[in-house]
C-alpha cells in the first residue's frame, strides 16, 4: 500500500498529525469563514480547512487542480525579487 492510500485511510485527526509533523507549510488564506492552510508532503499538496468558530479542522483534501493553487499566489507580488 502506498503513502497516499495509507493517508486516505487515516482519520482526519491522524491526517492532521501527519501533515503538521512531516509536511511543509506553504501558504494560507481565508475563505468563507475558514482558514485554509496549504501543505506539501512528499509529492502531494493538501489543503487543511480550519474553522475558527468551531476551533477544529473540518476537512483535509488533496489538491490536484492548479487553479486552486493559483488562488493562494495570485496576489503575491514578486516584482521586487532579485535573483542572484
C-alpha positions as CSV (number, residue, x, y, z in Angstrom):
1,X,0.0,0.0,0.0
2,X,1.5,3.4,-1.0
3,X,1.6,6.5,1.1
4,X,-1.5,8.1,-0.4
5,X,-3.7,5.1,0.3
6,X,-2.5,5.0,3.9
7,X,-3.1,8.7,4.3
8,X,-6.6,8.5,2.8
9,X,-7.5,5.6,5.2
10,X,-6.3,7.5,8.3
11,X,-8.8,9.6,10.4
12,X,-8.9,13.3,9.9
13,X,-7.1,13.6,13.3
14,X,-4.3,11.3,12.1
15,X,-4.0,13.1,8.8
16,X,-3.6,16.4,10.6
17,X,-0.9,15.0,12.8
18,X,1.0,13.6,9.8
19,X,0.8,16.9,7.9
20,X,1.8,19.0,10.9
21,X,4.7,16.8,11.9
22,X,6.1,15.9,8.5
23,X,4.6,18.3,6.0
24,X,5.9,21.6,4.8
25,X,3.6,24.6,5.3
26,X,3.3,26.6,2.1
27,X,0.6,29.3,2.5
28,X,-2.7,30.2,4.0
29,X,-5.8,32.2,3.1
30,X,-9.2,32.9,4.4
31,X,-12.3,31.6,2.6
32,X,-15.9,31.7,3.6
33,X,-15.1,31.8,7.3
34,X,-12.5,29.1,7.2
35,X,-8.7,29.5,7.4
36,X,-7.2,27.3,4.7
37,X,-3.7,26.1,5.1
38,X,-1.7,24.6,2.2
39,X,0.8,21.8,3.0
40,X,3.2,19.8,0.9
41,X,4.0,16.3,1.9
42,X,6.1,14.1,-0.4
43,X,4.8,14.8,-3.9
44,X,1.4,15.8,-2.8
45,X,-0.3,19.0,-1.8
46,X,-3.1,19.1,0.8
47,X,-5.5,21.8,1.9
48,X,-6.5,21.9,5.6
49,X,-9.8,23.6,6.3
50,X,-9.8,25.1,9.8
51,X,-12.9,26.6,11.4
52,X,-12.1,29.4,13.9
53,X,-15.7,29.3,15.1
54,X,-15.6,25.6,16.0
55,X,-11.9,25.6,16.7
56,X,-11.5,22.4,14.7
57,X,-10.2,21.0,11.4
58,X,-13.3,20.5,9.3
59,X,-11.6,18.6,6.4
60,X,-8.4,17.8,4.7
61,X,-8.3,17.4,0.9
62,X,-5.6,16.6,-1.6
63,X,-5.2,19.3,-4.2
64,X,-5.0,18.2,-7.8
65,X,-6.2,21.3,-9.6
66,X,-3.7,24.0,-10.5
67,X,-6.4,26.7,-10.4
68,X,-6.8,26.1,-6.6
69,X,-3.1,26.5,-6.1
70,X,-3.2,29.7,-8.1
71,X,-5.7,31.3,-5.7
72,X,-3.1,31.2,-3.0
73,X,-0.5,33.1,-5.0
74,X,-2.4,35.3,-7.4
75,X,-1.9,38.3,-5.1
76,X,1.8,37.7,-4.4
77,X,3.9,40.5,-5.8
78,X,7.3,39.2,-6.9
79,X,8.4,42.3,-8.8
80,X,10.9,43.1,-6.0
81,X,12.5,39.7,-6.0
82,X,16.2,39.8,-7.2
83,X,17.7,36.5,-8.3
84,X,21.4,36.1,-7.7
